[in-house]
């Protein structure tokens, strides 16, 4: 069974990323002021006078082009690093011939796109309405094979939103919580009932792509 091995690699991946981040902050103490982290604290503690008032989140201490470029690169990379394990989980629970490769690529790329969009509309209500109009004109369509696939798309959007507001730590927590919870539920077959429909699973003895029914043969000619 591959799922326990995936849990092992996920643990090594997250621990390695955490160690690299901690080492970077320890070696360069002042760098934390220019990283896209801390957005969760700003969201929880900010008290705007009006719902339309902008909130300075994440990039408030960025003061020049070099710092803003570093902030943007780290935020985009953080979205990518948080989304990659989610794609591994999706590929794990799908049979190789059953999952849609375009959806796997969407899970990886979508968070980076959302990160860029959030940075563009940051503190600008006019730009937000402009982006909404563009999104309405260019509609995203993808036929999902299962309603559960929407969970992965929703998580990818959440990761991108978190990185875009300077809360890469939230993107990491969402990725960790989703992957471990989902895989543990998958391994335990939580909520399964006899003769019930199994989420993202194939019935015993059923092949991944169902073959088309054979065409009806012509009746034998009369003797």
Secondary structure as the mmCIF struct_conf table of DSSP 4:
data_model
#
loop_
_struct_conf.conf_type_id
_struct_conf.id
_struct_conf.beg_label_comp_id
_struct_conf.beg_label_asym_id
_struct_conf.beg_label_seq_id
_struct_conf.end_label_comp_id
_struct_conf.end_label_asym_id
_struct_conf.end_label_seq_id
HELX_RH_AL_P HELX_RH_AL_P1 UNK A 3 UNK A 27
BEND BEND1 UNK A 28 UNK A 28
HELX_RH_3T_P HELX_RH_3T_P1 UNK A 29 UNK A 34
BEND BEND2 UNK A 35 UNK A 36
HELX_RH_AL_P HELX_RH_AL_P2 UNK A 39 UNK A 45
BEND BEND3 UNK A 49 UNK A 50
TURN_TY1_P TURN_TY1_P1 UNK A 51 UNK A 52
BEND BEND4 UNK A 53 UNK A 53
BEND BEND5 UNK A 58 UNK A 58
TURN_TY1_P TURN_TY1_P2 UNK A 60 UNK A 61
BEND BEND6 UNK A 64 UNK A 64
HELX_RH_AL_P HELX_RH_AL_P3 UNK A 65 UNK A 93
BEND BEND7 UNK A 94 UNK A 94
TURN_TY1_P TURN_TY1_P3 UNK A 96 UNK A 98
BEND BEND8 UNK A 99 UNK A 99
HELX_RH_AL_P HELX_RH_AL_P4 UNK A 101 UNK A 121
TURN_TY1_P TURN_TY1_P4 UNK A 122 UNK A 123
HELX_RH_AL_P HELX_RH_AL_P5 UNK A 125 UNK A 137
BEND BEND9 UNK A 138 UNK A 138
BEND BEND10 UNK A 145 UNK A 146
TURN_TY1_P TURN_TY1_P5 UNK A 147 UNK A 148
HELX_RH_AL_P HELX_RH_AL_P6 UNK A 149 UNK A 164
TURN_TY1_P TURN_TY1_P6 UNK A 165 UNK A 166
HELX_RH_AL_P HELX_RH_AL_P7 UNK A 168 UNK A 188
TURN_TY1_P TURN_TY1_P7 UNK A 189 UNK A 191
TURN_TY1_P TURN_TY1_P8 UNK A 194 UNK A 195
HELX_LH_PP_P HELX_LH_PP_P1 UNK A 196 UNK A 198
TURN_TY1_P TURN_TY1_P9 UNK A 199 UNK A 200
HELX_LH_PP_P HELX_LH_PP_P2 UNK A 202 UNK A 203
TURN_TY1_P TURN_TY1_P10 UNK A 204 UNK A 205
BEND BEND11 UNK A 208 UNK A 209
HELX_LH_PP_P HELX_LH_PP_P3 UNK A 210 UNK A 222
#
